[in-house]
Amino acid sequence: MKKFKWHSTPFPGVRFRKHPSRKHGVKKDYYFAIRYQRAGRRVEESLGWASEGMTATKAAGILAELKQAALTGKGETTLLERREVKETERAEDAAGRVTFKKFWEETYLPQAQADKSGETVVKERSVFKKWLTPLLGSLPFKSISPIHIERLKSEMSKAGKAPRSIQYAMAITRQVINEARRRGIYAGENPLKRVKFPKFDNRRQRFFTHEEAEALLSELLRTDPEAWEMALLSLHCGLRAGEIFKLTWADIDTARGLIAIKDSKGGRNRFSHMTGAVKEMLRPKEDRLSKTPGALLYPGPGGALRREVPRTVKEAIDTLGFNTGLADRRDRAVFHTLRHSFASWHVQGGTDLYTLRELLGHSTLTMTARYSHLAPENSRRALEVMEASLKNGKTKKQETTQAG
């Protein structure tokens, strides 16, 4: 790469280089820069081309302003600081003009429609219309404070909304404000940082019996063979729906009976072991998919990454009546119940929690410990240990009394 030659000007600290070909008038175009000392080190900052209006005199004036600011302690002492202040001022100006509703409609929602599933967008729009618009819609970003978020919590609580619903509304609000910050519309702190989210136990309790799981698989095999395959992978291998959607034939090793799970929700790559039924299910696909190992096993429309579980799964669950009379979402069966059943059956069968954590790809053992209550043998042994301890303690006390 050719190195440009810098030329001095009559003004100390101001110099320029010539464009190799472009002209400005009869002369070659000049690019100006300034050099100065700040905090014991040399700083060099670019200003611009003569064709854009920069001159040696203007450059000298800018340099004098920066030196004066450093001397008096008033104002920005570098061009970088000056640009940062301008950007902040622009963001603050936009934050004072752009309302929460305007940003939602013109920026956030179109981006959500491109990035999120249709079901998620419908849910977010419903929350926005019902709760966020009345309380936050007309407010510019810089006017939204923690008190407004507390009011949102209060209004939803008074209306009898569950803690999970309140947290969801707050999470959407946080996402919108963070997106505004990312786009330079708002430069302040996200007010959600100063508000406590309501606590709730959202863990699903339901897992299938072996008979229920067999009935669901049979119904899916009858109505939607591809959904049956996904259900089998989740139930027999413990895969999340998103992990199944990302699978390619390159991830399948039928010879060793392993499935490679990459970039999972838990942030840990792992291998899942195939059962005989899964091997048998995948075998007919081998000849076709091995020719295009990078292709998705279960692509969505147009070959794109699938985003939602087939609707036939919910229809099969409804047909079988698994959710009849159950209002609490934690007790209702969904696709994820298959993975939950995989874990529950393992613990009931004696698999220890450390091994189960690896099988599930959990980031912490705490997440896996939710299944510990399903190990009755462990609980019984713990009770026996306690009973023995109490008995030994009582015996020693009696021996001490008799000896006295």
N, C-alpha and C positions, 0 to 999 in steps of 0.2 A: 504494500500500500504506500502510495506516495505521501511523503510528509510535507505539509504546507509550511512555507516560510513566513514567519511573523515579521512585521515592519513596525518601527517606532513612529510615534506622532509627536508633535510639539508639546503634548500634554503628558507629564509623567504618570505612568501607570496605565496609559491607554495605548493599545496597539491594534493592528489590523492585519489580515491576510487577504490575498487577492483570489478571486474565483478564477479557476484555470481557463475558463472560456466565456462565461457570461459577462455581458457588458452592462454598465450603468452610465448612460450618456456616451461619451467618447472613451471613457476609461473602463477598465475592468471593475466588476462589482467588488466592494470591500466588505469584509466581515469584521466587526469591532468586538473587542473584549477588554476587560479591565483586570488589573492585578493589584493586590494590596495585602497588607499584613493584618491579621486578626487573631487575637489571643495567641500570639507567638508563632503563628504558622501562615504560610503564604496561601492566599485564596485567589483563584482565577474564575471569573464568571463571564459568560457570553452575553452579548447584548443584541446583536442582529446585523442585518445587511444594510448597506447604504441604499439599496433599491427599496428597502422597506421603511426608509426615513431616518435611519441612524447616521449620525455624523460624529467626528472626533470631538467636536465641541459639546454635543449632547452627552457623549460618553464621559467626558471630563466633569460635566455637571452632575451626573449620577454618582460618579465616584466621590465628588466633594460632599454630596448629601450623605452618603454612607459613612464617610469619615467624620462628619459633623455629628451624626447620630451616635457613633461610637464614643466620641469625645464628650458629648453631653448626657448620654444615657437615655436620650429620647428618640423613639422611632426605631425602625429596623436597621440593622447594621450590615446586612448582606442582602443580595438580591433574592436568595432562597427564602429568607425570612419575609421579605416583601411579598413574594408570590404566595407564601403560605397564608399571610394575613389577608391577601386579596381573595384567596379561595375560601377562607373562613367567612369573610364578609359576604361573598356571593351565596354561600350556603345558608348563612343566617338570613339573608334577604329572601332567598327562596323559601326557607322555613317559615318566614313571616307571611308569605303569600300563598303557598301551596297548602291546601287543607288536606286533612286525613282522607276525606271522601274523594277529592280530586285525584290524589295520588293513587288511591285504591283503584279507581275506575280507569285511569289512563295508563298506569304503569304496573301496579302490583298484580291486578287480576289478569291482564293479558299474559304476563309472564307465568303466572300460576297455571293458566290454561295450557300453556306450552309445556310446562315441566311436570305437572301433577296429574293424577288420575282424575277422570271425570267425576267419580264419586266424591273425592276429596274437595274438588272445586265447588260442587253443589253444597257440601257441608259448610265450607268457608263462606260462601255467598249468603247462606241462610243465617249464619251467626252475624255476619256483617250487617245484613238488613235488619235483623231483630234487635241486636244489642249495640253494635259498634256505631252504626249511623246516628241513632238518637243521642248518644253520649259523646262521641268523638268526631263525627262526620264533619261538622262545620268548623272545627278547631284547626288552626295552622299548627304545624309540628312543634314550633318553639313554645306554643302555649299549652301543650299537653304536659301535665305534671303527674306525680304519683297520686295526688288527690283525685284526679279523674279516673285513674285505674282502681283506686279504692272504691270509688262510687260505682264503677262497673261491677266490682265484686259484690257490693252491697245490694244493688238493684237485682242482680241475678239470684242472689241468695234469698231475697224477699219474695221473689217469684217462685221459689221452691226448686230452683235448678240445682242439680247435684254438683258436688265439688269437681267432678271430672269435667262437667260442662263448663264450669267457671274457668277452670284451668285451660281448657281448650280455647275459649274466647281470649284469654290473656295471652296464650301462645301465639294466636293469629296476630294480635295487636303487636306483640314483640317482633314478629317476623316483618310486618309492614314497616315499622319504624326502623328496623335494622336495614331493610332494603333501601329506605330513604337515605339512611346514613351512607350506605355503600355507594349510592348514586350521587352523593354530594348535595342532596337536597336539604339534609339536616346534619348539623355538625355537633349537636349537643349529646349529652349522655342519654341513653335509653331509660326513660322513667320506670320501666318494668324492673330495672335493677334494684330499685328501692322499695319494691312491693313484694310481700311474701305470697307465694302461690299456695292455694289451698292444698292440704294433704289429703290423700285418699289411697285406698288399696284397690288398685285396678287389676290385680292379677286374676286371671280366669281360673276358676276352681274345677271346671268340668273336664273330665276325660272319659273316653269311650270304654265300655266294657268290650271284651273280645267279640261278643255277640253283636253289639251295636256297630262296631267297626266293620265286621263281616257283612252286615246288612247294608251299610253305606257303600262299601266297595261293590257289592253285587248290584245295587241300584245304579251306581255310576257306570259300571261296565255295560249295563243295559241301555242307558240313556246317552252317555258321552264317554267313549273309550279313552279319549285323550285326558279328560278330567280324572278318569279312573287311574291312569298312569301317574298323574301328579299326586293324587291322594295316596297311592301305594308308596311312592318315594318319600312322602312326608311321614307316613305311619311307620314304615319299615326302616327308614334311614334317618329320621329326625330332621328332615330338611324344612327350612322356612319356605314360604311361597316364593319370595324374592330370590332365594338361592336356586330354586327349581327353574325359575324363568331365565336365569343367566347360564344354565348348563349348556355346554356344547359337547360334541362327541369327543373332543380332545380331553375333556374332564373325566371321561369314562374309561376305566381299565377293567374290562370284563375278565381278563386272564387272572388278575389278582383279586377281583371282586371289590374294587375300590372306586369311590367317586371323589374327585378333588373339588372342594368347596373353596372358592377364592373370593376375596373382598366381601366377606360376610358382614352382617349387621354388627356382630360382636367384634369386628376388626381383627379376627384371627383366621388365617388359612388353616384348613384341616382336611382330613380324609374321612369319609363315611363308608362304612362297610355294607356291602349289598347282601340282602338275604337271598335265598334261593329263588323266591318268587320275583324279586327285582331283576335278578340275572335273566330269568326266563322271560320277563317282560321286555327287557332291553335287547335280547338276542336277535329278534327279527329285524331290528333297526340297523344292525351292525353293518351289513353290506352297503346299504344306501348311505348312511351317515359317515362312514369311514372315508368316503370319497371327498367329503367336504367337512373335515374335522372342526372347522371354526364356526360352522353353522349352528344356530340355536336348536336345541331339541324341541322346544315348545314355543315357537315364535308367535308374536301377536300379528295383528293385521298388517299386511304388506311386508312381512318378514321382520318387523321392528320388535324391540324388546317388549314383551308382554308386561302390562302394569297391573292387571286385576285377575283375581281368581275367576275361573269360568262360573257364570251364573248358575249353571246346572248343579254346582255343589250345594248352593243354598236351596235350590229347588228339591234336591234329593233329601236334604236334611228336613225340609218342611214336609215332604211326602211321608217320611218315616216318623214324623211327629216328635222328633227329639226335643224341640223347643216349646212344645205345647204347654201353656200355663206358666212359662218362666219369664218374669219381667226383668230380673237382674241380669245384665249383660254378662256378668262373670260366670253365670250358670248356663248360659246359652252355648250351644254347639256351633262352631264355625270351622273353616278350613284349618285354622291354627290348632284346633282341638286334636287334630291328628298328630301333630308334633308333640303336643302336651301328653297325649296318650303314649307315644313312644317313650318319653321320659318316665312317665308314671309306671308303665309296665316294667321298665328296667329296674327301677328302685324296688318295686314289689318283688322282683325276681332276685334281688340281692346285689345288683350293681352298686358299687360305692360311688359317692358323690364326686370324687375327684375324677374317676373314669367318665362318669356321666357328663361332667363339665366339658371334657375334651370332645365327647360325642356330639354335644349340643353346640359347641363353639361359643360358650358363654365367656364374657370378658372377666368376670369375677366369680368366685365360688359362692358369694352371697346370692347371686341369681339362681344358682343351682340348688341352694339349700332350701328353696321353697318346696322341694319334693321330699324333704327328709321325713316328713310326718307319714309318708306312705311306706316306710320301712318298719313294719310292726315288730319284726324280729329284733331290730336294733333297739326299739323302745322297750321291748320285753327284757332284753339283756341289761339295759340301763336300770330298769326297775329291780332286777335281781341283784345288781351291784349295790343299789341303795339299800335294799332289804338286808343284804349281807353285812353292809357297813353298820347299819343300825343294830343288828343282832350282835356283831362283834363288840360294838361300843357298850351295849348293855351287859354282855358277859364280863368284860373287863371291869366294869363298875362293880358288879357283884363280887368278883374275885378280890378287888381292893377292899370292899366292905368286910368280907369274911376274914381277910388277912388282918384287918385292924381289930 
